[in-house]
Amino acid sequence: MERARVALDSLERLAIQDIRASWLDADRARAQVRAREETVALQRELLRVAEIRYRVGTGTALAVAQAQRDLLGSELSLREATVRFRQANTDLLLQSGTLLLHRAIDSPGQEPLHNL
């Protein structure tokens, strides 16, 4: 009986550790999304400036094309960061045992067992 309790305590500590690691991953991914959003905003502004300079004759079409390329690259990076965040968030919900509840899926065994 004591061995079973020790084993359960160990499993509980491991589960808590996994949940904390998943939370840190999701938090890190969320911060990356915010940073990428700021990068996209900056790249849009740089493109706007390059287009204005081209229109008034002080810039080149090459500079505009490079700014468009950089904007596209940063938008792609934002999408990738968003996917990583969603994956990390899903993993956090899975580790915490709330994924089905979060998705509004009823399943058997939602009530905890007290007779161990």
Secondary structure, 3 states (H helix, E strand, C coil): CHHHHHHHHHHHHHHHHHHHHHHHHHHHHHHHHHHHHHHHHHHHHHHHHHHHHHHHCCCCHHHHHHHHHHHHHHHHHHHHHHHHHHHHHHHHHHHHCCHHHHCCCCCCCCCCCCCC
